Amino acid sequence: LVNGSVPSSYLVNAYDGSYDGNYEMYISKFTSYNNIVLGTYVGGNNDDDLNDLQLLSDGSLVFSGYTSSSTGSFPGLVNSAGSSNTNQDGVVGVIPPTGGTFSMLSRIGGNNVDQFNGLTIGAGDTIYLTGFTESSNYPLGHDSSSLNRFRATSIGGDDAIVGKIPKDGKSGASAVDPWMATYFGGTNDDRGNTIRTYAQN
């Protein structure tokens, strides 16, 4: 997370090479202490925060956080899943091992403040996310009836969110949107901060 532009030598194989003001995500990868092979901003004209970072099996970087930037100033979305109402939205993205064009970049949220905090990687490099939403219309994804969600509606305050998305996002305009999420919480404020998967013997 940076609050000001970084030296040009920090921008290597960058997806987003421009600092647009306020707080902005900055993600980098080193192969040794003196060799940077990837460095990129991710953000637009308002605050953009990075909250978690993990590696996929092929060395790609997965990150989660949120953006308050306008859609027009935020970097173009790639294989985007879920939906956005462009208030403060959760952000999840996948950067190939050598940088350049993202494999997936999604901003997901409803009509109010939404944020992704923690993430973890499950079987088949599925990305699992948690955070919170203040939105009454948070996108729960396809097949989101109450029979297929722990909770399909908000019952008050901030709600924790648990969701999953494949590493490739929505691959093609005609593909079914793969984003799936559920509300989790009670009548007061609830937030998810970290998430893990495990194999049961």
N, C-alpha and C positions, 0 to 999 in steps of 0.2 A: 504494500500500500504506500503510495507516494503522494505528497502534497507539493507538487512542483515538478518541472521537467527533469529528466535524468540526462546524463551525458550521452551523446550520440553513440558512443562505443558500447552503451548498455542495450542498444536496440539492434538485435541480431536476428535475422530471419523472422522479423516481426509481422504479426497479423495486423496490429494497430500501431503505427509508428508516430502518432500525434498525441501530445498531451493537451487535453481540452479544458483543463481547469478543475479546481477543487481537489478532493481526494479521488485518486484513480488507482485501479488495480494495476500492479506491475508484476509480471511473472517471468522468471528466468531459470535457466538450466546451465549447470557447469559440468564439464567432464573432469576438471581438476580445479584447484584453487585459482589458477591463472588463465583458464580457458573457458570463456562463455560461448555456448553454442546456440542459445536461444534467449531472447529478451524481448518482451512485448508489453505494451499497455493493453488494457481492456477497459474502455470507459468512454464517457461522453462529457456533456457540459455541466453535470452535477456530480454529487458524490457517488462513487462506485467502490464497494468494499469487498475484499477477498477474505473469506472465512475459513476455508479448508482446501487442501490440496492432496491428491493421492496419485498413484501410478497404476496404469493398466498393465496387462501382461506383456504388451509389446513395447512398453516404455513411454507410451503416450501419457501426457499430464491431464488429469481431470481436476477441475476446480469448481468451487461453489461460493456464492456470496449474494450480493444484491446490487441493483442500480437504481438511482433516482434520476438518471439522465433521460432526456427526451429520446424518443425512438429515432428521430432524424439525426441526432448527434452520436447515438450509440453505434458501435461497429455493426455491420450487416450480419444478420442471423444466418446460421448455416444448418440445414437439416433440422430446423427448429420444431420442437414438440411442445405440447401444452398450449397455452394462450396467454395474452398479456393485455391488460387495460392501461398500461403505461403510467401508473402512479409510481410507487416503489415496488419493483418486481424482483423476485428471486432470479438468480442467474446461475446456469450450469453450462460448462463448456469442456471440450476435449481438444487438446493441442497435440498434433503428431510429434513424435520424438525429435524431429529436426525443425519444428516450427513451421512457419508459413501459414497457409490457409487452414483454418480450424476444420476438424472433422465434424464437429457439432457445436453449436452455440445457441442456447435457448434462454429467453427471459419469460418467466412464468408467474402470473399473478392475476388478481382480481381488481376490484374497484377501490382498494385501500392499500395499506402497507403490507408487503409480503417480503419474506427474507429466507434464504437458505443459509444454514449454519454449518452443520456437519455433513460429511458424506462417507460412504464406504463402498467397496467393490465386492460384488457377489459373483456367483457362478456365471460363466459366459461373459464376464466383464460388464454385467448389469450394474448400473449406478444407483445406489440407494441414498436418499437425501432426507434430512430433517431440518426443520426451522419453525417458522410461525407465520400466521396470516391474521390480519384484521379484516379481511374481505368476507362479505357474506356470499359472494358469488365466486369463490375460489375454484379454479378449474380442477376437477377431480379426474378428468380424463375419460377414456372410453369405457363403456359398460359400468357407469358410475351409480347404478341403483343402490339402494340401501342394503340389498342382499349381497352386494359385492364390495362393500366398504365397511370398515369397523364403525365409522360414523359418516353419514353423507351430508349432514347439515351442521352449521355452527349453532351453538347454544349460548353464546355470549363471551365477551372479552376477546383477548387474543387466543387463538387456538394453535396448538402444535400441529405440524404437518409432517406426515411420513409419506414419501413418494418414491417411485422408481422410474428409470428411463434407460433404454439401451444405449450403448456407447455411440451408436450411429444416429441416434435421434430418429426423426421421421425421414426415412429414406425414400423420397419420391412424392410428388404431389398427390398421387392416387393412393398412397399407402395409408393404412389406418394409423391414426395418431397413437403412438405407443405409451404416452404419458399416463401414469396411474398414481393416484394419491388418495389419502384419507385424512379427514379431520381427526384430532385426538385431543381431548381435554374436557373440562367441565365448564361451569358458569362464570368462572373468573379467568385471569390471564394464565396461559399455559404456553411454554416454548420448548422446542426440541433443540438441544445443543450438540449432541453427538450421537452417532449411530454405528452399530457394528453388526456384521453377519457372523454366523457360526455354523459348523457342520455338526449335526447330531448323530451320535453313534447308534 
